[in-house]
């Protein structure tokens, strides 16, 4: 969470939730099916496919231990996202069987606040309750269709600009394994090719996760079934197998977008929050449009993969960023944009290489290259080099970076994974980045340094984790006449115990930030998980936090409803406690309730502006009901 945007983590979490509900059947899976599992590397995908080719069908998941590149942790993770079914006859199922045996699922979610914000009385156009409803139809790995409606707290429902009810809808149908037509998506979808320098509106992993994942294969297209209101494409996308090993993916999209407009009605910035709670936010809703079309060719043979991507976009209005701020001088401008790239990958039992080089109408270049080598059976080393010109841009890029953009950055990343046994793991990385052009809050060329180390150990029912990270960024001094170091340090120690029907985890976090001031913070928490009945699960959490300010805030993970990634941050002084209850009354009916409260000891109000709460505590209730037919 500390090195990746929340929206990206939400996409990853949504994808894993989808895989948990609709696991991959290894005995009937294609390479493309296995590639949908996001935590597998190219080498691991190749080794699984090779094992299945030689020994399929698999009888038990214990056979995963025979695949050398799969470590203990990934084997355990796979148990949640794969199954072993009977070998089916090849071919797309008949429409009658799809309608007869397909599964229906309805998921309703609501968030009820037990407090009133300033905007609830005057400012927000809607009620204080957030809610959504999601319908999904699926038939194995072949057919998936869905409709999603979602509403953020404060947004109007069936009124004031939302005459169709919900503020946001997503709809799609995806067909797979139709002979040469490997995948077809109609409606809203995500696309990712290569390493994301040209096209990636899907998720992007942070540095600590990338340490396990460098060199992962390219993703293609998938339906947009999450509640994220931005970052998707809308139209048609299809992947076709032209000849053995050669695939072509074509896509076209037209959609409306939110934008902040200049006085001459050009676009100052494209807005990605998805909020439409106030009159000003509603005025920005769908006030511009963008057409996008692209093509990707991908060829793979044995351990090699090579691909090429081209994309063109046309906006209904010109983009004209405010270039009076020097750091915006090379931002995308105009209304027609194109990019092209070439990507490659190679995987053997020891080596894993990948990279992508891109350019576009900007006339500049971006390139990224990675290498991973299995030094021994216990040690993997990884390296990454990237160069993103200050003039390069792509509207849909999302690649590995320290600054959060595929622009104005060059750097080198080195990491190591050591797992001498199934019970012990040590990994770490060091990343050096250089920004040749001024950035926000850095008026000159600047550097950043990022170091991370983590160890975990399992002994019987006990598990231990320790983590430390230090980030140094060069920022403006108070007079903006020179750069000074902003040093951020974070540490975590956690101890867990699994008692079968119950489990507990004690976690301590510390943070220290030295910049204009010295901010220190810490948090101590306890989480207890219980399963008193086969159909009932309980998770209780309590934590005390004390930080000097916002910079030293602490992030913690909390169990939440399905498809809701809960990783809140806390600053100041207070206590947080929550209770999560899940009741699976049958295989078709599930109910989740989460009650959470934060009590602050250092303030009488919470938040600012329209989000201000005139009290020192805030309590929320999350409810979720799932019905399967």
Secondary structure, 3 states (H helix, E strand, C coil): CCCCCHHHHHHHHHHHHHHHHCCEECCCCCHHHHHCCCCCCHHHHHHHHHHHHHHCCCCCHHHHHHCCCCCHHHHHHHCCCEECCCCCCCCCCCHHHHHHHCEEEEEEEEEEECCCEHHHHCCCCCCCCEEEEEEEEEECCCEEEEEEEEECCCCCCCCCCCCCCCCEEEEEEEEEEECCEEEEEEEEEEEECCCCCCEECCCCCCHHHHHHHCCCCCCCEEECCCCCCCCCEEEEEEEEEEECCEEEEEEEEEEEEEEEECCCCCEEEEECCCCCCCHHHHHHCCCEEEEEEEEEEEEEECCEEEEEEEEEEEEEEEECCCCCCHHHCCCCCEEEEEEEEEEEEEECCCEEEEEEEEEECCCCCEEEEEEEEECCCCEEEEEEEEEECCCCCCCECCCCCCCCCCCCEEEEEEEEEEEEECCEEEEEEEEEEEECCCECCECCCEEEEEEEEEEEEEECCEEEEEEEEEEEEEEECCCCCCEEEEEEEEEEEEEEEECCCEEEEEEEEEEEEECCCEEEEEEEEEEEEEEEECCEEEEEEEEEEEECCCCCCEECCCCCCCCCCCCCEECCEEEEEEEEEEEECCCCEEEEEEEEEEEECCCCCECCHHHCECCCEEEEEEEEEEEEC
